[in-house]
């Protein structure tokens, strides 16, 4: 599934779940390049899919407590491919056990993603959240959420991989002598799968949260230990789960797949309507156990 298709389906599902008005959903789909007829059909299909679900989807939950403290998280700029200037947010651990590249959702580098970097640093992993919209001036420069999605959809996936690899280089500079991992959420989870697929040997662990796997994954060149996180209600992303697992097995990569029953897409985001605090806490504990074993132990 390419980025445009994935993001269009995100919009349609948000509308079906009552998170976007029809007018706003059509506006966003138009920015993604869909004509009015195609957009209307997609919205109808998403609504029908939700209605056919075996278990009723829960009503949108109230967002969690919000953004945790951003103290210690600093905006940074660093050198990207071909000398391009990349933007990000960095949080340094006092005594780093390793480093983590954090890859954002389809809303760009938000304060929530910045807070994930800060949380990881508090747990001993210096973290860099890369802004994949750097070439356009960054997430804040674009501003409008729908336009952010449109830019992400129009960007060649090779640029995302190159920017993430530059992020690993920057982590190596800032946290020398320590192993590097990556974690990503939704769209960013898909990008973490793509980073694994790129075969970058510096990546020793990867944790994609409910991210779409590559259409024809080949992880044979990677050495990353992969912890794949899914929500039990996230049928759209889960449709590609078996494909990812098969590729992990064929590559003989160390891996664990964890699906949280009753949790939906984006359940980790405490600022979003699908936040599931129980699943989010357990998923984070499992992530820390994974990093302790495969990042800190090196």
PEDAVEN-V609268 format. One record per residue. N is the residue number from 1. SS is DSSP state (2 for helix, 1 for strand, 0 for the rest). PSI is psi in whole degrees, 0 to 359 (999 if undefined). D_CENTER is the distance of its C-alpha to the mean C-alpha in Angstrom with 1 decimal. Layout:
N|SS|PSI|D_CENTER, N|SS|PSI|D_CENTER
This chain:
1|0|125|15.0, 2|0|171|14.6, 3|2|320|12.3, 4|2|315|15.2, 5|2|315|15.9, 6|2|313|12.5, 7|2|325|12.4, 8|2|318|16.1, 9|2|327|15.7, 10|2|312|13.2, 11|2|314|16.1, 12|2|318|18.6, 13|2|322|17.2, 14|2|321|16.9, 15|2|316|20.5, 16|2|329|21.7, 17|0|3|20.5, 18|0|16|22.4, 19|0|343|19.6, 20|0|142|20.8, 21|0|162|24.4, 22|2|320|25.5, 23|2|314|26.5, 24|2|322|23.2, 25|2|317|21.4, 26|2|324|24.0, 27|2|314|23.6, 28|2|320|19.8, 29|2|325|20.6, 30|2|320|23.4, 31|2|334|21.3, 32|0|358|19.2, 33|0|10|22.6, 34|0|136|23.6, 35|0|165|27.3, 36|2|317|28.6, 37|2|315|29.8, 38|2|319|26.7, 39|2|316|24.6, 40|2|320|27.1, 41|2|316|27.0, 42|2|319|23.2, 43|2|319|23.5, 44|2|319|26.4, 45|2|321|24.8, 46|2|318|21.8, 47|2|319|24.4, 48|2|321|26.4, 49|2|317|23.6, 50|2|320|22.9, 51|2|329|26.7, 52|2|351|27.1, 53|0|139|24.7, 54|0|320|26.7, 55|0|137|25.6, 56|0|139|25.5, 57|0|138|22.2, 58|0|156|22.6, 59|0|148|23.3, 60|0|130|20.5, 61|0|156|20.6, 62|0|141|21.4, 63|0|156|18.7, 64|0|198|18.8, 65|0|347|20.7, 66|0|197|18.4, 67|0|128|17.2, 68|0|172|18.5, 69|0|135|20.6, 70|0|11|19.4, 71|0|134|22.4, 72|0|357|22.0, 73|1|123|18.9, 74|1|138|20.2, 75|1|138|19.2, 76|1|163|19.9, 77|1|145|20.6, 78|1|168|20.9, 79|1|130|22.1, 80|0|191|20.0, 81|2|141|21.2, 82|2|30|24.7, 83|2|6|25.1, 84|0|150|22.6, 85|1|120|21.6, 86|1|149|18.0, 87|1|157|16.9, 88|1|186|14.8, 89|1|131|15.3, 90|1|139|16.9, 91|1|124|18.1, 92|0|130|20.8, 93|0|149|21.8, 94|0|314|25.5, 95|0|84|26.0, 96|0|129|22.9, 97|0|344|22.5, 98|1|188|19.8, 99|1|155|16.9, 100|1|131|13.1, 101|1|126|10.8, 102|1|129|7.9, 103|1|128|5.3, 104|0|168|5.0, 105|0|189|4.8, 106|0|2|7.8, 107|0|3|10.1, 108|0|196|9.8, 109|0|88|10.6, 110|0|172|12.0, 111|2|329|14.2, 112|2|314|12.0, 113|2|323|9.5, 114|2|320|12.8, 115|2|331|14.1, 116|2|318|11.5, 117|2|317|12.9, 118|2|321|16.3, 119|2|317|16.0, 120|2|319|15.2, 121|2|322|18.1, 122|2|336|20.3, 123|0|11|19.7, 124|0|10|20.8, 125|1|109|17.9, 126|1|134|18.0, 127|1|139|14.5, 128|1|117|13.6, 129|1|113|10.8, 130|1|140|11.2, 131|1|107|11.8, 132|0|3|11.3, 133|0|19|14.0, 134|2|319|16.5, 135|2|335|19.0, 136|2|9|19.4, 137|0|355|20.2, 138|0|164|16.8, 139|2|314|15.0, 140|2|326|18.1, 141|2|325|20.5, 142|2|312|19.2, 143|0|290|19.0, 144|0|127|19.0, 145|2|319|15.8, 146|2|321|17.1, 147|2|328|18.0, 148|2|314|14.7, 149|2|321|13.3, 150|2|320|16.5, 151|2|315|16.1, 152|2|320|12.7, 153|2|329|14.4, 154|2|355|17.4, 155|0|133|16.1, 156|0|133|16.9, 157|2|334|14.1, 158|2|330|16.3, 159|2|321|15.9, 160|2|315|12.1, 161|2|316|13.1, 162|2|319|16.1, 163|2|322|14.4, 164|2|321|12.1, 165|2|325|15.4, 166|2|325|17.2, 167|2|321|14.9, 168|2|322|16.0, 169|2|317|19.5, 170|2|321|19.3, 171|2|320|18.3, 172|2|327|21.3, 173|2|319|23.5, 174|2|331|22.6, 175|0|68|22.5, 176|0|147|25.0, 177|0|11|26.0, 178|0|153|22.9, 179|0|156|20.4, 180|1|143|16.7, 181|1|176|13.5, 182|1|145|9.8, 183|1|140|7.0, 184|1|158|3.2, 185|1|132|2.3, 186|0|244|4.1, 187|2|317|4.6, 188|2|330|2.3, 189|2|321|3.3, 190|2|323|6.2, 191|2|327|6.7, 192|2|320|7.0, 193|2|318|9.4, 194|2|325|11.0, 195|2|319|11.6, 196|2|317|13.3, 197|2|335|15.1, 198|2|342|16.4, 199|0|19|18.4, 200|0|115|18.0, 201|0|350|20.2, 202|0|340|19.2, 203|1|112|16.1, 204|1|343|17.6, 205|1|149|14.8, 206|1|138|11.2, 207|1|89|9.2, 208|1|121|6.5, 209|1|117|6.1, 210|0|55|7.6, 211|0|144|6.3, 212|0|131|9.4, 213|0|160|11.4, 214|0|154|13.7, 215|0|318|16.9, 216|0|73|19.1, 217|0|143|17.3, 218|0|100|19.6, 219|0|16|18.4, 220|0|331|22.0, 221|0|350|21.7, 222|0|158|19.0, 223|0|10|20.1, 224|0|139|16.8, 225|1|120|17.1, 226|1|125|14.1, 227|1|108|13.3, 228|1|124|11.5, 229|1|131|10.8, 230|1|155|11.8, 231|1|135|13.5, 232|0|332|17.1, 233|0|358|17.4, 234|0|68|14.4, 235|2|326|16.9, 236|2|308|15.1, 237|2|324|12.2, 238|2|342|14.7, 239|0|336|17.0, 240|0|6|15.4, 241|2|314|15.3, 242|2|324|18.8, 243|2|317|18.2, 244|2|317|15.5, 245|2|318|17.9, 246|2|319|20.8, 247|2|322|19.4, 248|2|318|18.7, 249|2|317|22.3, 250|2|326|23.8, 251|2|353|22.4, 252|0|38|23.6, 253|0|141|20.5, 254|0|131|20.5, 255|1|159|18.0, 256|1|137|17.6, 257|1|124|16.0, 258|1|118|15.9, 259|1|126|16.0, 260|1|108|16.8, 261|0|141|19.7, 262|0|355|19.9, 263|0|144|16.2, 264|0|180|14.4, 265|0|141|11.1, 266|0|29|9.2, 267|0|345|11.9, 268|0|340|10.5, 269|0|106|10.6, 270|0|350|14.3, 271|0|0|14.9, 272|0|165|14.2, 273|0|347|16.7, 274|0|14|15.1, 275|0|132|14.9, 276|0|99|16.6, 277|2|325|17.9, 278|2|310|19.4, 279|2|322|16.5, 280|2|317|14.2, 281|2|314|17.0, 282|2|322|17.6, 283|2|320|14.1, 284|2|321|14.1, 285|2|318|17.6, 286|2|321|16.7, 287|2|315|14.0, 288|2|321|16.9, 289|2|320|19.4, 290|2|314|17.4, 291|2|323|17.1, 292|2|322|20.8, 293|2|319|21.8, 294|2|347|20.1, 295|2|303|19.5, 296|2|332|22.2, 297|0|348|24.8, 298|0|999|25.0
